[in-house]
Structures are given as structure tokens and as C-alpha cells.
Amino acid sequence: MKKRAILFANGQVTEREVSIARGIGFDLVVAADGGIVNAERFDLVPNIVVGDFDSLPENSRTLFPEIHFVHRPSQDQCDLEKALIHCEKEQITAITLLGATGKRPDHTLGNLSLLTRYDRHFQIRTLTPEAEVFIVRDHLELEGMPGQGVSLVPIGEARLVTTTGLKYPLTGETLAFGKREGTSNEFSSHRCSVSLESGLLIVFHLYPEI
């Protein structure tokens, strides 16, 4: 049986992502350090907060004595990675991640890179204010509306990429970071698929009105 968690990082979070996350459902709420502020804003008090606590509001322990605070002072990992490691210890199998993007571009890129180390540990659904983000190693199917945006960004080189249901199809083509990306594509019907033989893609499934 899946054990599901909402995981709040310390980036940008809006009501849209929280509403989607509530609809998915969860068993635990976890915050990576200052992500507790995002959780509190939407009345989701974390069960667990993990990190070095350099971004933790001073009164958090007093206001929420029921929270399990897990102090991990090591600087070898960022707070999001510490939270993911703890999620493994909690035997969580499915994570809805919020707040992984938005405040700083270096943190956004770092967090997306981090997720490529953990996408095989969990079923990760990353929600940002603009799009749902997927790490794809073999195959992905999405539902949407004609005209809804989809972007494919390779990490390194993604070989033999094939898509269906997109306005600009790919048929066994190679995408490579710094050489060729697959940004600003869009649904041509209500369903699309993305597959690749080797490599790694980050797929951005934009929300309909973006």
C-alpha cells in the first residue's frame, strides 16, 4: 500500500498547487526547513520538519509542539535532500512536491537536478505555480486540452525521443542540453505521450491557462 506525503520546500507555492495536492490525497505532511512557512500559510501543519533549521521561524517549536523536528545540520546536502532521505526512512513511496521552484534560479535548477537522483526512489509529482514537472527516463502519458503547453528539456542527451499527440511531433530524435531542446510544444488532442530509449528528460506540463 502506498504511503503518500505532501513535501513542502522553501520556494514559491500558490493556492493552485495546494488545491491539486489536496485532491491527490496524503498521509503525511513533511516540510524541508523553511518549507514549514509554506505549509502553515495553507493550514497544513507538518507532521515532520527536516533540515539544518537556518530558515526555521524562531517560534515554530513553541507554536507547534506536536511537530516532529528532525535536525540535520550537515552541509553536505540541501534541506530538500535531507527531507527526501527522511521520507525514505518513513517508508513513503509517493510524494507530491511543492515549493521546489520560484525564489532563486540556482535553487530551482539545483532542486530539479536533485530530483533526478531520487525519482527512482519515489513516485514524485512536482507541482509549481506554472506547471506540473516530471522526470522521464522511458515513457510518460499525459492528459490535457488542445493547445495546452508541454516542454521537453533534456538533461545531458536524450536519445530516440518519440512523441504522439503533440503539435510538433518527434520521431526517434535526439534532444541535447545546449544543442536542442523541445520547449514550447503543445497538445494537438486530449492525450499525449513521450518516450525515449536512453537518457533523461524533464517534462513540463503547463496548466491550461498558462
Backbone as CSV, one residue per row, in Angstrom:
resi,resn,N_x,N_y,N_z,CA_x,CA_y,CA_z,C_x,C_y,C_z
1,MET,0.835,-1.198,0.000,0.000,0.000,0.000,0.872,1.252,0.000
2,LYS,0.529,2.204,-0.869,1.303,3.434,-0.950,1.159,4.261,0.318
3,LYS,2.263,4.849,0.735,2.241,5.830,1.815,2.591,7.164,1.178
4,ARG,1.643,8.096,1.201,1.771,9.329,0.433,2.070,10.520,1.334
5,ALA,2.890,11.423,0.808,3.217,12.634,1.568,3.165,13.857,0.666
6,ILE,2.742,14.973,1.250,2.987,16.276,0.653,4.291,16.778,1.247
7,LEU,5.217,17.196,0.388,6.500,17.707,0.836,6.631,19.173,0.409
8,PHE,6.753,20.063,1.396,6.896,21.489,1.124,8.368,21.875,1.174
9,ALA,8.882,22.404,0.060,10.191,23.049,0.056,9.978,24.546,0.297
10,ASN,11.067,25.309,0.235,11.016,26.714,0.659,10.892,27.692,-0.508
11,GLY,10.420,27.203,-1.672,10.249,28.066,-2.831,8.839,28.640,-2.904
12,GLN,8.418,28.924,-4.122,7.125,29.568,-4.333,5.997,28.539,-4.350
13,VAL,4.936,28.828,-3.614,3.751,27.967,-3.571,2.514,28.844,-3.665
14,THR,1.556,28.435,-4.493,0.289,29.150,-4.611,-0.877,28.216,-4.273
15,GLU,-2.048,28.804,-4.175,-3.248,28.037,-3.830,-3.522,26.937,-4.851
16,ARG,-3.159,27.180,-6.118,-3.432,26.189,-7.154,-2.767,24.852,-6.849
17,GLU,-1.468,24.881,-6.520,-0.759,23.632,-6.245,-1.296,22.945,-4.996
18,VAL,-1.608,23.736,-3.985,-2.128,23.151,-2.744,-3.461,22.471,-3.003
19,SER,-4.308,23.102,-3.825,-5.602,22.504,-4.159,-5.418,21.181,-4.893
20,ILE,-4.474,21.146,-5.839,-4.205,19.896,-6.563,-3.686,18.834,-5.597
21,ALA,-2.774,19.239,-4.709,-2.196,18.290,-3.754,-3.264,17.716,-2.817
22,ARG,-4.160,18.573,-2.372,-5.259,18.071,-1.517,-6.096,17.049,-2.268
23,GLY,-6.321,17.302,-3.559,-7.120,16.376,-4.354,-6.444,15.033,-4.555
24,ILE,-5.115,15.041,-4.624,-4.364,13.791,-4.760,-4.474,12.957,-3.491
25,GLY,-4.447,13.641,-2.347,-4.526,12.968,-1.057,-3.142,12.721,-0.466
26,PHE,-3.099,12.516,0.854,-1.810,12.340,1.528,-2.021,11.706,2.894
27,ASP,-0.954,11.091,3.396,-0.946,10.509,4.733,-0.130,11.348,5.705
28,LEU,0.889,12.037,5.175,1.774,12.861,5.998,2.054,14.177,5.286
29,VAL,2.335,15.205,6.087,2.838,16.472,5.556,4.256,16.643,6.083
30,VAL,5.204,16.832,5.174,6.610,16.988,5.526,7.080,18.342,5.006
31,ALA,7.914,19.021,5.778,8.487,20.298,5.339,10.000,20.221,5.392
32,ALA,10.639,20.776,4.366,12.088,20.916,4.357,12.425,22.287,4.932
33,ASP,12.821,22.312,6.207,13.227,23.536,6.900,12.186,24.648,6.726
34,GLY,12.554,25.757,6.023,11.652,26.888,5.874,10.384,26.593,5.099
35,GLY,10.288,25.403,4.517,9.045,24.989,3.871,7.879,24.946,4.833
36,ILE,8.190,24.941,6.144,7.120,24.980,7.142,6.268,26.230,6.978
37,VAL,6.863,27.322,6.530,6.121,28.573,6.339,5.090,28.403,5.227
38,ASN,5.482,27.736,4.138,4.525,27.466,3.058,3.380,26.593,3.549
39,ALA,3.717,25.574,4.325,2.674,24.680,4.840,1.704,25.429,5.743
40,GLU,2.234,26.238,6.636,1.394,26.986,7.573,0.458,27.946,6.854
41,ARG,0.941,28.567,5.782,0.125,29.528,5.041,-1.166,28.910,4.545
42,PHE,-1.149,27.617,4.284,-2.322,26.939,3.738,-2.938,25.967,4.747
43,ASP,-2.695,26.249,6.033,-3.309,25.477,7.125,-2.998,23.991,7.034
44,LEU,-1.780,23.670,6.616,-1.320,22.285,6.612,-0.115,22.192,7.539
45,VAL,-0.372,21.940,8.792,0.703,21.854,9.772,1.487,20.566,9.532
46,PRO,2.792,20.659,9.312,3.569,19.444,9.019,3.575,18.459,10.180
47,ASN,3.633,17.191,9.829,3.905,16.161,10.827,5.389,16.133,11.167
48,ILE,6.227,16.435,10.148,7.675,16.344,10.285,8.317,17.543,9.598
49,VAL,9.323,18.130,10.231,10.143,19.176,9.608,11.595,18.728,9.682
50,VAL,12.279,18.750,8.532,13.650,18.244,8.447,14.563,19.339,7.883
51,GLY,15.755,19.504,8.464,16.714,20.444,7.897,17.728,20.914,8.914
52,ASP,18.540,21.897,8.487,19.505,22.467,9.431,18.900,23.604,10.246
53,PHE,17.673,23.989,9.908,16.845,24.958,10.636,17.371,26.389,10.567
54,ASP,18.162,26.688,9.539,18.600,28.076,9.387,17.490,28.967,8.839
55,SER,16.425,28.353,8.274,15.283,29.115,7.759,14.024,28.914,8.596
56,LEU,14.161,28.229,9.709,13.009,27.924,10.548,12.618,29.139,11.383
57,PRO,11.351,29.577,11.330,10.931,30.678,12.197,11.199,30.355,13.664
58,GLU,11.627,31.348,14.435,12.070,31.117,15.808,10.982,30.527,16.700
59,ASN,9.726,30.890,16.425,8.643,30.448,17.323,7.987,29.150,16.882
60,SER,8.529,28.484,15.866,7.862,27.291,15.332,7.715,26.181,16.362
61,ARG,8.765,25.925,17.123,8.708,24.832,18.101,7.688,25.127,19.198
62,THR,7.565,26.418,19.565,6.601,26.799,20.603,5.180,26.726,20.079
63,LEU,4.966,27.212,18.857,3.620,27.236,18.285,3.110,25.847,17.939
64,PHE,4.034,24.950,17.549,3.613,23.628,17.068,4.387,22.528,17.798
65,PRO,4.102,22.325,19.069,4.835,21.298,19.832,4.558,19.884,19.336
66,GLU,3.482,19.717,18.560,3.144,18.379,18.066,3.991,17.965,16.871
67,ILE,4.721,18.907,16.245,5.551,18.590,15.085,6.809,17.845,15.527
68,HIS,7.193,16.846,14.738,8.463,16.150,14.965,9.546,16.892,14.182
69,PHE,10.433,17.590,14.881,11.520,18.343,14.253,12.771,17.464,14.193
70,VAL,13.271,17.251,12.973,14.428,16.398,12.755,15.586,17.288,12.314
71,HIS,16.523,17.526,13.233,17.635,18.438,12.953,18.752,17.697,12.234
72,ARG,19.093,18.178,11.027,20.173,17.601,10.236,21.118,18.739,9.853
73,PRO,22.134,19.020,10.688,22.989,20.189,10.473,24.006,20.066,9.345
74,SER,24.232,18.865,8.840,25.253,18.674,7.811,25.019,19.586,6.608
75,GLN,26.102,20.143,6.072,26.025,20.982,4.872,26.333,20.193,3.597
76,ASP,26.445,18.892,3.698,26.728,18.069,2.524,25.508,17.909,1.632
77,GLN,24.323,18.101,2.209,23.084,18.034,1.436,22.239,19.268,1.722
78,CYS,21.418,19.643,0.730,20.472,20.734,0.963,19.300,20.198,1.780
79,ASP,18.476,21.119,2.273,17.370,20.702,3.141,16.362,19.820,2.413
80,LEU,16.138,20.079,1.125,15.200,19.233,0.384,15.715,17.804,0.310
81,GLU,17.007,17.632,0.070,17.551,16.280,0.013,17.461,15.607,1.384
82,LYS,17.717,16.347,2.443,17.579,15.776,3.789,16.148,15.304,4.026
83,ALA,15.178,16.093,3.540,13.772,15.706,3.712,13.450,14.462,2.893
84,LEU,13.988,14.362,1.683,13.749,13.175,0.858,14.354,11.931,1.511
85,ILE,15.545,12.063,2.061,16.174,10.934,2.755,15.317,10.485,3.929
86,HIS,14.775,11.456,4.662,13.918,11.102,5.795,12.615,10.454,5.318
87,CYS,12.096,10.902,4.183,10.891,10.278,3.638,11.123,8.799,3.356
88,GLU,12.319,8.456,2.901,12.636,7.038,2.710,12.569,6.286,4.025
89,LYS,13.107,6.883,5.086,13.081,6.241,6.394,11.650,6.054,6.890
90,GLU,10.770,6.966,6.492,9.357,6.866,6.881,8.583,5.911,5.976
91,GLN,9.295,5.299,5.005,8.706,4.355,4.050,7.622,5.001,3.193
92,ILE,7.815,6.267,2.901,6.922,6.969,1.983,7.272,6.536,0.564
93,THR,6.271,6.280,-0.241,6.502,5.813,-1.611,6.059,6.823,-2.667
94,ALA,5.143,7.722,-2.317,4.630,8.699,-3.285,4.680,10.089,-2.663
95,ILE,5.288,11.038,-3.379,5.475,12.392,-2.867,4.873,13.400,-3.831
96,THR,4.076,14.319,-3.297,3.651,15.498,-4.043,4.504,16.648,-3.533
97,LEU,5.377,17.155,-4.396,6.368,18.154,-4.000,5.912,19.548,-4.402
98,LEU,5.899,20.462,-3.444,5.531,21.848,-3.679,6.676,22.749,-3.204
99,GLY,6.854,23.890,-3.873,7.854,24.854,-3.431,9.263,24.547,-3.887
100,ALA,9.414,23.733,-4.931,10.753,23.377,-5.409,11.331,24.419,-6.361
101,THR,10.513,25.379,-6.784,10.964,26.381,-7.750,10.548,27.778,-7.278
102,GLY,11.091,28.801,-7.954,10.491,30.122,-7.817,11.312,31.237,-7.234
103,LYS,11.953,31.034,-6.092,12.591,32.172,-5.440,13.944,32.517,-6.044
104,ARG,14.739,31.505,-6.372,16.063,31.734,-6.945,16.312,30.732,-8.063
105,PRO,16.811,31.194,-9.220,17.023,30.261,-10.326,18.053,29.181,-10.014
106,ASP,19.070,29.506,-9.202,20.066,28.481,-8.869,19.445,27.386,-8.011
107,HIS,18.554,27.777,-7.085,17.876,26.777,-6.270,16.929,25.932,-7.132
108,THR,16.237,26.577,-8.076,15.335,25.843,-8.959,16.102,24.784,-9.742
109,LEU,17.209,25.178,-10.374,17.993,24.218,-11.142,18.588,23.138,-10.247
110,GLY,19.051,23.546,-9.068,19.606,22.574,-8.140,18.573,21.557,-7.688
111,ASN,17.356,22.020,-7.430,16.306,21.103,-6.994,15.894,20.140,-8.106
112,LEU,15.807,20.636,-9.348,15.473,19.746,-10.461,16.573,18.705,-10.656
113,SER,17.829,19.126,-10.521,18.932,18.176,-10.596,18.833,17.139,-9.485
114,LEU,18.518,17.592,-8.283,18.371,16.690,-7.139,17.302,15.628,-7.392
115,LEU,16.197,16.037,-7.998,15.098,15.093,-8.230,15.506,13.952,-9.148
116,THR,16.485,14.190,-10.026,16.935,13.106,-10.897,17.717,12.044,-10.129
117,ARG,18.088,12.338,-8.898,18.741,11.330,-8.052,17.723,10.533,-7.231
118,TYR,16.496,11.014,-7.178,15.509,10.391,-6.292,14.231,9.945,-6.992
119,ASP,14.113,10.176,-8.294,12.864,9.819,-8.975,12.639,8.314,-9.015
120,ARG,13.720,7.528,-8.837,13.541,6.073,-8.806,13.310,5.545,-7.392
121,HIS,13.414,6.437,-6.415,13.135,6.066,-5.025,11.657,6.256,-4.685
122,PHE,11.044,7.240,-5.326,9.651,7.590,-5.040,8.897,7.823,-6.347
123,GLN,7.589,7.771,-6.253,6.748,8.327,-7.307,6.586,9.816,-6.962
124,ILE,7.281,10.686,-7.699,7.310,12.110,-7.371,6.453,12.899,-8.349
125,ARG,5.563,13.685,-7.801,4.727,14.588,-8.598,5.066,16.005,-8.151
126,THR,5.770,16.750,-8.992,6.236,18.087,-8.633,5.292,19.129,-9.200
127,LEU,4.723,19.940,-8.323,3.780,20.975,-8.728,4.420,22.340,-8.522
128,THR,4.445,23.157,-9.568,4.950,24.519,-9.489,3.803,25.473,-9.801
129,PRO,3.977,26.775,-9.610,2.892,27.708,-9.941,2.509,27.718,-11.409
130,GLU,3.402,27.258,-12.300,3.127,27.311,-13.730,2.848,25.959,-14.376
131,ALA,3.378,24.892,-13.794,3.329,23.604,-14.473,3.544,22.457,-13.510
132,GLU,3.127,21.283,-13.946,3.479,20.038,-13.281,4.741,19.515,-13.965
133,VAL,5.698,19.023,-13.181,7.011,18.656,-13.717,7.256,17.166,-13.483
134,PHE,7.741,16.493,-14.521,8.010,15.059,-14.450,9.441,14.763,-14.873
135,ILE,10.083,13.852,-14.169,11.367,13.291,-14.590,11.049,12.031,-15.388
136,VAL,11.488,11.981,-16.643,11.114,10.868,-17.527,12.366,10.159,-18.024
137,ARG,12.414,8.847,-17.795,13.531,8.023,-18.245,13.122,7.067,-19.357
138,ASP,11.827,6.803,-19.498,11.392,5.870,-20.535,10.097,6.311,-21.208
139,HIS,9.003,6.453,-20.424,7.717,6.733,-21.063,6.829,7.544,-20.115
140,LEU,6.057,8.448,-20.710,5.114,9.264,-19.944,3.886,9.521,-20.801
141,GLU,2.703,9.401,-20.191,1.460,9.765,-20.860,0.779,10.857,-20.052
142,LEU,0.244,11.842,-20.758,-0.402,12.978,-20.120,-1.761,13.231,-20.756
143,GLU,-2.671,13.763,-19.957,-3.957,14.223,-20.465,-4.001,15.738,-20.395
144,GLY,-4.637,16.364,-21.378,-4.722,17.813,-21.396,-5.733,18.298,-22.402
145,MET,-5.611,19.554,-22.766,-6.501,20.187,-23.717,-5.720,20.604,-24.954
146,PRO,-6.325,20.551,-26.150,-5.628,21.053,-27.338,-5.128,22.478,-27.111
147,GLY,-3.866,22.691,-27.438,-3.245,23.985,-27.219,-2.523,24.118,-25.899
148,GLN,-2.729,23.186,-24.983,-2.056,23.251,-23.685,-0.564,22.966,-23.859
149,GLY,0.277,23.736,-23.174,1.710,23.681,-23.404,2.410,22.492,-22.776
150,VAL,3.415,21.994,-23.470,4.289,20.929,-22.998,5.712,21.262,-23.458
151,SER,6.679,21.185,-22.548,8.078,21.406,-22.910,8.920,20.219,-22.474
152,LEU,9.849,19.823,-23.333,10.756,18.717,-23.052,12.165,19.272,-22.958
153,VAL,12.778,19.141,-21.793,14.133,19.658,-21.596,15.045,18.484,-21.257
154,PRO,16.031,18.198,-22.110,16.930,17.077,-21.835,17.965,17.427,-20.765
155,ILE,18.294,16.448,-19.955,19.423,16.570,-19.040,20.546,15.764,-19.661
156,GLY,21.559,16.456,-20.147,22.557,15.777,-20.964,21.954,15.503,-22.323
157,GLU,21.946,14.235,-22.714,21.424,13.847,-24.024,20.318,12.821,-23.856
158,ALA,19.185,13.060,-24.500,18.055,12.125,-24.510,17.925,11.580,-25.931
159,ARG,18.062,10.267,-26.083,18.134,9.670,-27.413,16.826,8.989,-27.817
160,LEU,16.581,9.021,-29.111,15.409,8.381,-29.716,14.120,8.798,-29.002
161,VAL,13.906,10.109,-28.952,12.701,10.663,-28.333,11.564,10.639,-29.357
162,THR,10.439,10.071,-28.954,9.265,9.992,-29.820,8.057,10.500,-29.052
163,THR,7.244,11.304,-29.707,6.034,11.823,-29.070,4.822,11.532,-29.942
164,THR,3.657,11.451,-29.295,2.381,11.411,-30.009,1.460,12.439,-29.368
165,GLY,0.515,12.933,-30.136,-0.474,13.850,-29.602,0.027,15.261,-29.382
166,LEU,1.173,15.613,-29.969,1.703,16.962,-29.851,1.718,17.645,-31.214
167,LYS,1.604,18.951,-31.211,1.550,19.730,-32.455,2.819,19.568,-33.266
168,TYR,3.969,19.520,-32.584,5.254,19.354,-33.261,5.836,18.006,-32.835
169,PRO,5.524,16.945,-33.568,5.923,15.598,-33.131,7.419,15.348,-33.298
170,LEU,7.910,14.452,-32.468,9.275,13.956,-32.585,9.207,12.471,-32.893
171,THR,10.077,12.024,-33.788,10.082,10.619,-34.185,11.505,10.088,-34.123
172,GLY,11.852,9.503,-32.992,13.175,8.916,-32.832,14.294,9.928,-32.931
173,GLU,14.107,11.094,-32.330,15.091,12.171,-32.445,15.867,12.346,-31.142
174,THR,17.004,13.028,-31.253,17.847,13.268,-30.094,17.718,14.707,-29.636
175,LEU,17.482,14.875,-28.328,17.496,16.192,-27.705,18.726,16.247,-26.807
176,ALA,19.396,17.391,-26.792,20.629,17.505,-26.004,20.716,18.895,-25.395
177,PHE,21.056,18.945,-24.128,21.185,20.210,-23.415,22.262,21.067,-24.081
178,GLY,21.897,22.306,-24.382,22.830,23.207,-25.044,22.866,23.066,-26.551
179,LYS,22.160,22.062,-27.093,22.141,21.855,-28.542,20.724,21.900,-29.108
180,ARG,19.844,21.107,-28.514,18.469,21.087,-28.996,17.539,20.693,-27.866
181,GLU,16.562,21.548,-27.597,15.550,21.270,-26.589,14.191,21.111,-27.290
182,GLY,13.189,20.739,-26.514,11.842,20.572,-27.064,10.848,21.456,-26.349
183,THR,11.190,22.732,-26.180,10.316,23.649,-25.452,9.184,24.169,-26.338
184,SER,8.140,24.646,-25.655,7.008,25.332,-26.302,6.296,24.476,-27.339
185,ASN,6.139,23.191,-27.050,5.253,22.340,-27.833,3.858,22.447,-27.230
186,GLU,2.878,21.770,-27.803,1.531,21.835,-27.247,0.711,20.633,-27.667
187,PHE,-0.318,20.333,-26.868,-1.231,19.242,-27.175,-1.937,19.515,-28.501
188,SER,-2.058,18.469,-29.323,-2.891,18.565,-30.520,-4.220,17.844,-30.320
189,SER,-4.328,17.098,-29.209,-5.569,16.396,-28.862,-5.689,16.399,-27.342
190,HIS,-6.401,15.446,-26.795,-6.598,15.423,-25.341,-5.614,14.501,-24.615
191,ARG,-4.724,13.898,-25.357,-3.748,12.995,-24.738,-2.448,13.049,-25.525
192,CYS,-1.345,12.977,-24.820,-0.054,12.903,-25.499,0.836,11.893,-24.789
193,SER,1.863,11.441,-25.494,2.829,10.532,-24.896,4.229,10.973,-25.280
194,VAL,5.176,10.667,-24.401,6.588,10.954,-24.624,7.364,9.695,-24.269
195,SER,8.233,9.249,-25.159,9.064,8.085,-24.854,10.487,8.350,-25.335
196,LEU,11.450,7.695,-24.715,12.836,7.798,-25.132,13.535,6.482,-24.858
197,GLU,14.582,6.221,-25.634,15.300,4.960,-25.478,16.327,5.042,-24.371
198,SER,16.995,6.204,-24.252,18.001,6.364,-23.202,18.169,7.840,-22.880
199,GLY,18.734,8.107,-21.707,18.911,9.482,-21.273,17.816,9.915,-20.323
200,LEU,17.619,11.216,-20.257,16.729,11.770,-19.243,16.077,13.043,-19.755
201,LEU,14.780,13.156,-19.534,14.034,14.360,-19.894,13.334,14.922,-18.669
202,ILE,13.278,16.247,-18.579,12.362,16.896,-17.658,11.216,17.428,-18.497
203,VAL,10.011,16.973,-18.195,8.824,17.357,-18.954,7.989,18.320,-18.121
204,PHE,7.699,19.473,-18.716,6.878,20.483,-18.071,5.498,20.453,-18.710
205,HIS,4.504,20.086,-17.920,3.107,20.033,-18.365,2.417,21.286,-17.853
206,LEU,2.358,22.309,-18.717,1.833,23.607,-18.285,0.344,23.525,-17.981
207,TYR,-0.095,24.289,-16.994,-1.521,24.343,-16.698,-2.253,25.002,-17.860
208,PRO,-3.525,24.697,-18.060,-4.223,25.116,-19.277,-4.171,26.597,-19.605
209,GLU,-4.250,27.484,-18.599,-4.325,28.912,-18.896,-2.982,29.584,-19.010
210,ILE,-1.883,28.834,-18.788,-0.543,29.443,-18.873,-0.100,29.530,-20.334
